Every structure is written in C-alpha cells, then in structure tokens.
Amino acid sequence: VLVLIRSFKNPISKPIFTIGVKDTDIPRDARQRYKRAQSANILLNSMFSEAGEFYLEMLESGLISPGFDTGYSASATTGYVMMSGESDNPEKVLLKIKNDFSSSASVEKSLEKIKNIWIMQQISQTQTNSGTALLIQKGFESSAKNPNPSLYLDEYNFIQTANASDFLQTIEFVEKSLLLSVYSKDSN
C-alpha cells in the first residue's frame, strides 16, 4: 500500500521530518550507477550543505534548523534520495524543495557554481595532513566490500568531467517523484 503522507505525533520540541524520493530509473551498468550516485550527492551537497545558497535561504528564513541532511544511495535494484531535518512547517519545506527542483534551468546555469562549491568543500580538506587522512578514511569506509582510499580523487575527476545532463537526471527523478513524505510533529 502506497501512503503519500503519514504523520506521527510525538512529544518533541520541534517537528522532525524525512522526505524520501525513490529513483525509479536505476542504470543497469555499474559505472552509470556510480555516475548517478556521484552527481546526485554532489548536487544535493551543493544545494543543502551549510555553504549552499538554498540551505542558507531556508535556514535564514527559519524554515529549517541547522543539521538538515541529504544523501543519495543506490544499489543494482534500488536508489533513493533522503532529506531530513527539523522544521516548524515540514509541508512548507517540501513545497520549497519541489519548487526549487522543478527549476532545472537554474541547475544548468549554476553547474560551474555547483562544481566550485563541491571543490571548496571537499578538496580544500587536502590542505592539511589530517584533512587528507579524513578523506582517505572516508574512502575506506565507503564500502565494506571494496574500500576505496582514493574515492575523493575519483569524485574530483567525476566533477571535472560532469556536464549539466548528469545533474539534470537527478533533478528529473526528484521532481517527478517528490510525492512521498514522512514527518513527525510534536503533540501540541
């Protein structure tokens, strides 16, 4: 049974919400799945990271609290985007995300900006030995079966060769699938 919106009442100080979006067109080829995951995570991190304009706009307007989190995950049979955080108005957050994702033209215009934000967030960590060590550790932890200590370099190579269509694929599936939301509200 598909439930579009499900609410739970809990005694918490601020409503917690999670938005899940299923990727219905998973590439069969492992390299294409990897490319999809990279572009989705880079796009989401650029939009929703603490340095992202979209995140800052929602935070400054009081729509969300610090700690809003996103990510994309995929396997051979399933893929999804998860977004979660705290908000007094989860429905308004969902509407804002829908409206922003439906503006795919803005992603094409801001591709270089997305790339630069990612580079500043990720590669700037290599300026110190401890930052580089953390990136290598992240690669080791990325997969129990196939640890990849050079993951950050693979991601950098991807971002340098990515084009607008790589990011637009993410926007298209999020935009057309952004129907399912699960959130909880306090008992007030």
C-alpha positions in Angstrom: 0.0 0.0 0.0 1.4 3.4 -1.0 0.9 6.1 1.5 1.7 9.6 0.3 1.8 11.3 3.6 1.9 9.8 7.1 2.1 11.8 10.3 3.0 10.7 13.8 2.6 12.8 16.9 5.4 12.7 19.4 6.4 14.9 22.4 9.3 16.7 20.8 10.3 20.4 20.8 10.4 20.8 17.0 8.9 18.6 14.3 11.3 16.2 12.7 10.7 15.3 9.1 12.1 12.9 6.4 11.5 13.2 2.7 12.2 10.1 0.7 12.3 10.0 -3.1 12.7 6.8 -5.0 14.8 6.7 -8.1 12.7 4.7 -10.5 15.2 4.5 -13.3 18.3 2.8 -11.9 21.0 2.4 -14.5 21.9 -1.3 -15.1 25.5 -0.6 -15.7 27.6 -0.2 -12.5 29.6 2.7 -13.9 26.4 4.5 -14.8 25.0 3.9 -11.3 28.2 5.2 -9.8 28.0 8.3 -12.0 24.3 8.8 -11.0 25.2 8.5 -7.3 28.1 10.9 -7.7 26.1 13.6 -9.5 23.1 13.2 -7.1 25.3 13.5 -4.0 27.3 16.4 -5.4 24.1 18.2 -6.4 22.4 17.6 -3.0 25.5 18.5 -1.1 25.9 21.7 -3.1 22.2 22.7 -2.6 21.8 21.6 1.0 25.3 21.9 2.6 25.9 24.7 5.0 27.7 26.7 2.2 24.8 26.2 -0.2 22.6 29.1 -1.1 19.4 27.0 -1.0 20.3 25.7 2.5 21.2 29.2 3.8 18.0 30.7 2.3 15.9 28.1 4.1 17.9 28.4 7.4 17.8 32.2 7.4 14.0 32.3 6.8 13.6 29.9 9.7 12.2 27.2 7.6 14.7 24.6 8.8 17.1 24.2 11.7 20.8 23.6 11.4 21.6 19.9 10.8 19.4 19.4 7.7 20.8 16.3 5.9 20.6 14.8 2.5 22.0 11.9 0.6 21.6 9.5 -2.3 22.1 5.8 -2.1 21.8 3.2 -4.9 22.3 -0.5 -5.5 21.7 -2.6 -8.6 17.9 -2.7 -7.8 17.0 0.5 -5.9 18.0 4.1 -5.5 16.7 6.9 -3.4 17.3 10.4 -2.0 16.7 11.0 1.7 16.3 14.5 3.2 15.7 15.1 6.8 15.8 17.8 9.4 13.7 19.8 11.9 11.1 22.4 10.9 8.0 24.0 12.4 6.5 23.7 8.9 7.6 20.4 7.2 4.9 20.9 4.5 6.4 24.3 3.5 9.9 22.7 3.3 8.6 20.0 1.0 6.9 22.7 -1.2 10.1 24.8 -1.3 12.2 21.8 -2.3 9.6 20.8 -5.0 9.6 24.3 -6.4 13.4 24.5 -6.5 13.9 21.1 -8.0 11.3 22.0 -10.7 13.6 24.8 -11.9 16.0 22.6 -13.8 17.1 25.6 -15.8 18.7 27.0 -12.7 20.9 23.9 -12.4 22.2 24.3 -15.9 23.1 27.9 -15.2 24.8 27.1 -11.9 26.7 24.0 -13.0 30.1 25.7 -12.5 28.9 27.1 -9.2 27.9 23.5 -8.1 31.3 22.3 -9.1 33.1 25.1 -7.3 31.2 24.6 -4.1 32.0 20.9 -4.1 35.7 21.5 -4.8 35.8 24.1 -2.0 34.0 21.8 0.5 35.9 18.6 -0.4 39.3 19.2 -1.9 40.1 22.1 0.4 40.4 19.5 3.1 43.6 18.2 1.4 45.4 21.4 2.6 46.3 19.6 5.8 47.6 16.1 6.5 44.7 15.4 8.9 42.2 16.6 6.3 43.7 14.3 3.7 43.7 11.5 6.2 40.0 12.0 6.8 39.2 11.9 3.1 41.2 8.7 2.7 39.3 7.2 5.8 36.0 8.2 4.2 37.1 6.2 1.1 37.9 3.2 3.3 34.5 3.4 5.0 32.6 4.0 1.7 32.2 0.2 1.1 32.8 -2.8 3.3 33.4 -5.0 0.2 35.5 -2.6 -1.9 37.2 0.1 0.2 38.5 2.9 -2.0 41.0 5.2 -0.3 41.2 7.3 -3.4 37.5 8.0 -3.5 38.0 11.7 -3.1 40.2 11.7 -6.2 37.6 9.7 -8.2 35.0 12.2 -7.1 37.2 15.1 -8.2 37.7 13.5 -11.6 34.0 13.0 -11.9 33.1 16.6 -11.0 35.7 17.9 -13.5 34.1 15.9 -16.4 30.4 16.2 -15.3 28.0 18.1 -17.5 24.6 19.6 -16.9 22.8 16.4 -18.1 24.4 14.4 -15.3 22.8 16.7 -12.7 19.5 17.2 -14.6 18.9 13.4 -14.4 18.8 13.8 -10.6 16.5 16.8 -10.8 14.1 15.0 -13.1 13.6 11.9 -10.9 13.4 14.0 -7.7 11.0 16.5 -9.3 8.6 13.8 -10.7 8.8 11.6 -7.7 8.7 14.1 -4.8 5.4 12.8 -3.5 6.3 10.7 -0.5 7.0 12.5 2.7 7.0 11.1 6.2 7.3 13.6 9.1 6.5 13.8 12.7 5.0 16.6 14.7 5.0 17.4 18.3 1.9 16.7 20.3 0.9 20.4 20.6 
